[in-house]
Amino acid sequence: MSLNRVLSVMIPAFNEERTLEVILNHVLERPEVGEVIAVDDGSTDGTWAIISRFAGREPRVRAFRQEANQGKGAALRRAIAEVRMPFAVVQDADLEYDPRDYPTLLQPLVEGRADVVYGVRGFAGQTAFSFWFVMGNMAVTSAANVLFDCYISDLESGYKALRTDLWRRLNLQGDRFDVEPDITARVLRLGYRIHEVPIRYYARSRAEGKKLTWLDGVRAIGTLLRLRMSSYEGLFGRSADPGYHRERQRQLSLRHPLISQGAEPRP
């Protein structure tokens, strides 16, 4: 499968007029992008005007607005409901994440080797982080690894790319920044393995608009614990289809690069 026009880019935005136009231009330069779903989450600045202007001149941009600020998670759920491409990625409206990494994120998905790909930030190469921000991310990620018996490197990464069908089956409930552990916990509860790839990352400071705080880290650990203890039906609803996920994971296991396509692995 070609990488061209296979990706939906979901952009939840709240008061991002300073950087939104720049990131939209970079996103639209990418040949992988089939559509951009931009959700203004009750902004009080010029965010909606920028989104509307792009939607009026670029057919790939679809604009949606929430009258009141409900949080990143709520905006993301709105975007998921509108996705039309086979794969979708979250793109924050700031300039921390670089759309030039879309091919890296997409390759395992397009090859059928993974349904979930996280971009891993190279914290060691950054200068704009506080020590406590890095330690907080490590604590949240370690909590996920212990609770779900997995090994991931960067739970709070904003670059999460999933097969669209899986996005829709997660039944996300997080409204604000708790959507990050919400995504990860539900993916792991369904039995999927998270494929990680290196990405570029340009951290911004509080003065530049960074909104995440230490309280969000505490809430994230609480969210992970709650979702680990919740019942399957409570997470995914009575209509959830575990057989679908078992079959999908079996198909993924057969796409290992060292296994010939169409051949069952030997016992």
C-alpha positions, 0 to 999 in steps of 0.5 A, spaced: 500 500 500 502 506 498 503 512 503 499 517 499 493 520 502 492 514 507 492 518 513 487 522 517 490 528 521 486 529 528 488 536 530 484 538 537 486 546 538 484 550 544 487 558 543 493 556 539 492 562 534 500 563 535 502 556 532 496 553 528 497 556 521 504 554 521 502 547 523 497 546 518 501 549 513 506 543 514 501 538 515 498 540 508 505 539 505 505 532 507 503 527 501 501 522 506 495 526 508 488 525 506 484 529 510 485 534 516 480 534 522 481 540 526 476 541 532 476 548 535 475 546 543 472 553 545 477 557 543 477 565 545 482 567 540 483 567 533 483 559 532 476 558 529 478 564 524 484 560 522 481 553 521 475 556 518 480 560 513 484 553 511 477 549 510 475 554 505 481 554 501 483 547 502 478 541 501 482 536 505 481 540 511 474 539 515 473 544 521 469 543 527 467 547 533 465 546 540 462 552 543 465 551 550 472 548 552 471 541 554 478 538 553 483 535 549 480 528 550 473 531 548 475 534 542 479 528 540 473 524 540 469 528 536 475 528 531 475 520 531 467 520 529 469 524 523 475 520 520 475 517 513 482 515 512 484 508 514 489 510 519 489 516 523 494 520 528 493 526 533 497 532 531 497 537 537 496 544 534 503 547 537 510 546 534 512 540 538 511 535 533 514 535 526 509 532 520 515 530 517 515 524 521 508 521 518 512 516 514 516 513 520 509 513 524 505 510 518 510 504 515 508 499 520 501 500 520 501 500 512 505 494 512 500 491 517 505 489 522 502 494 527 495 497 529 498 502 534 504 506 533 507 511 538 512 516 536 518 516 542 521 523 543 528 523 544 529 527 551 536 526 552 537 531 546 532 536 548 534 542 552 527 545 553 525 540 558 525 541 566 528 535 570 521 534 573 517 534 567 521 528 564 521 524 571 514 525 571 513 522 564 518 516 566 513 515 572 507 515 568 510 510 563 513 506 568 506 505 572 503 503 565 509 498 564 508 495 571 500 495 571 499 492 564 506 488 564 508 491 557 514 495 556 513 502 552 518 508 553 513 514 552 506 514 554 505 521 554 507 522 547 502 526 543 504 522 536 499 516 537 497 513 530 492 507 530 488 504 525 482 507 524 477 501 526 481 501 532 480 508 534 473 507 533 473 501 538 477 504 544 470 507 547 475 513 549 472 517 555 477 521 557 476 529 557 482 532 558 489 530 558 487 524 561 486 521 554 493 519 553 493 514 559 486 512 556 488 511 549 494 506 552 490 503 557 485 501 552 489 499 547 493 494 552 487 491 555 485 489 548 491 485 547 495 490 542 502 491 542 504 498 541 510 499 536 514 505 538 518 509 533 523 515 534 521 522 532 523 529 532 521 533 538 521 541 539 519 542 547 515 548 548 516 552 555 510 555 559 511 561 556 510 559 550 503 555 552 505 549 555 499 546 558 501 540 562 502 540 569 504 535 575 497 534 577 496 531 570 501 526 571 498 524 578 491 524 574 494 519 569 497 514 574 490 514 577 487 513 570 491 507 569 490 504 575 482 505 574 482 502 567 486 496 569 481 494 574 475 496 570 471 490 567 472 489 559 464 490 558 465 496 563 471 499 558 468 497 551 461 496 552 456 490 551 457 490 544 464 489 544 467 484 540 473 480 543 473 475 537 475 481 532 481 483 536 483 476 537 483 475 530 486 482 528 492 480 533 493 473 529 493 477 523 498 482 525 502 476 528 503 473 521 505 479 518 512 479 521 518 481 517 521 474 517 515 470 516 513 469 508 506 472 507 501 467 506 505 462 510 503 460 517 508 460 522 511 453 524 510 450 531 
